[in-house]
């Protein structure tokens, strides 16, 4: 991943305001990734069993609920254009969606397609606008895909 710069971002959960230095990269397939550095710095607990995210400070804590309907809405994404991927390369591709827009879509790529085509596509948090989004596809092999 190529780093193009860095800047400070602020994230507010409930009444708690946090900040972190974010790295900027044009090769990400999503708007942002919250890393373990932020989770550790602010003592964030992601509780899957209770579907809560809790953040602690020395003075207080704040809790937000995870989306209960997250797994109820599934749909396919399709490549807008066919691509040829050189060995040991990655590219960002445009995908067509059946929904017009959403700022937070959890993307799980089809593992069978990755196995058949010998490509790598990461899980991602996507933003869809005008029925389109983008994702990174990598060719980890020494062959053209």
Residue, then its C-alpha position, 0 to 999 in steps of 0.5 A: x500500500x502506498x501512503x500519500x499523506x497523513x492527518x488527524x481525524x476526530x471520531x465521536x461516540x456518544x459524549x466521547x470525542x477521540x482523535x487519531x492520526x490517519x494515513x491516506x492511501x489511494x489504493x484502499x477500496x474503502x473510505x477508511x479503516x479503524x485500526x487496532x491503534x485507535x481501539x487500544x488507545x481508547x480502550x474500545x470493546x467490540x462485543x459481538x455477543x451483546x452487539x455493542x461497541x463500548x469506549x472508555x475514558x478515565x472519566x466516563x464511557x459511551x456505548x453504541x449498538x451495532x446494526x441488528x439488521x446487518x445480515x438481512x440485506x444481501x445483494x450481488x456486486x458486478x464488475x463494470x468492466x472486464x479486467x486483465x491483472x498482471x502478475x503480482x499487481x493489484x488494481x481498484x475496480x468499479x462495481x455495479x450495485x442493485x442499491x442506489x446508495x449507502x455509506x456503510x456496506x459490509x462486503x464479503x467477496x465470493x471465495x469460490x470466484x477467488x479460488x477459481x480465478x486465483x485472485x485476492x479480494x479483501x473483505x471491506x466496508x464500502x460506500x455505494x453512490x449512484x449504484x457504484x462502488x470500488x474494491x481492490x483486486x490483487x493478483x498474488x500469482x506469477x500468471x496473468x489473471 
